[in-house]
Every structure is written in C-alpha cells, then in structure tokens.
Amino acid sequence: MEISKLYNSDLPQVYELAFEAWKEAYPGQSDAFIRKVSEFIVRKNYYENAYRYKIVEDGIIKAILLGCEKNDTNNALEWVALQKNDLQDSELLTMNNQKDYLVKSDDLLATFLSDNDIKLALFISNVRGYGTKLLNHFMEEAQVKGKDKMYLWTDSSCNHQYYPKQGFEEVLCIDNANASIVEEDYRTLFYCKKI
C-alpha cells in the first residue's frame, strides 16, 4: 500500500470507484445515469493542484482523496451543462438537483475558508483503513504548506460519524438540504479541524 499522486489518466478508475460507492443512492435509476452522476461528483471536486491522492492495490485504485484551496476552480459545471441532451427529463431533474446541492454546499463551506485553510473536497475508500491513511497524508501535506484548518462537508447518507472520531468539529448542520433526497432525517454537515 502506497499513497501517490492522482493523475488525469486515473479518472476513469475514480469514476468507477465513485459509481460503486453511490450506486445504491439512486434507486430506480439506470447504471448509465448513475455513472454520469458519479462522474459529475468527481469532476466537481477534482482540481488541477497538488492535493490529489490515491492508494492503488494490484493496479486498481482502492481509495482517493481530493482537496482544494479556497480559490481553486474547475470546469465541472460546464461539463454537466453539456450532458443535458443525453438525459431523460427525470434524469435531468435529478442531475440538476444534485448540481444545485453541490454548488450550494460548496458555496456555504467557502464562507468558512480563509486563504490559509484547505478543503477536503472528496474522499472515497473501499478498503478499511485506507481512508485514514489518505486523510493523515493530506493533513501532513497541508501542514507543510502552512495551512491552518481543514474544512469539509458531508451528509447523513455518508459515514459522517467518521469525522468527529478523527478530531473534526461540527460547525454547521442543515436539515434536508438536498432537494433530491426525500429522507426525513437527511442532514448536510460541515466540519473543521485545526491542522
């Protein structure tokens, strides 16, 4: 097990890792559509910067962590706009809801970030313990670069209990922030940790 930089050429494997992580989150949707949503979520959190890490085992990516600084940008919104012709009406509605939720949550998190802070943008692991290794590596790299705090947002459909166990403090919780999720107890949680 070795942590290394994630490259653009790795993205097809990352899209598949995301699909495997989220395929149950979209009941009744086709695998093709879920793959498209998964690709968008990865693209929304992928930046051309130094904060892209992976763990590979037997040539297969098992875990990734993507981070960014306050003013990093990408072209994910342009990419998702180009997908509308390939989507059915119900799929387009779901994709737009997902896009709006991600943008709204990212914008809200950005209000907490200073130029000396870092954001954990996306974190996926399918091997127990690999996520913690990536998180620790990311924190070490951020500390070397002089970052003060690490922020992230997640939701109650993910393993959000993991973050307090890693020393993160909840700074905000919003009930039912995702319009595409109908679960009554659905929450979006915002966390911070001093590096």
Secondary structure as UniProt FT lines:
FT   STRAND          2..5
FT   HELIX           8..10
FT   HELIX           11..22
FT   HELIX           23..25
FT   TURN            27..28
FT   HELIX           31..45
FT   STRAND          52..57
FT   TURN            58..59
FT   STRAND          60..68
FT   TURN            70..71
FT   HELIX           76..82
FT   HELIX           84..86
FT   HELIX           89..110
FT   TURN            111..112
FT   TURN            115..116
FT   STRAND          117..125
FT   TURN            128..129
FT   HELIX           130..144
FT   TURN            145..146
FT   STRAND          149..155
FT   TURN            156..157
FT   TURN            160..161
FT   HELIX           162..165
FT   TURN            166..167
FT   STRAND          169..175
FT   TURN            179..180
FT   TURN            184..185
FT   STRAND          187..194
//
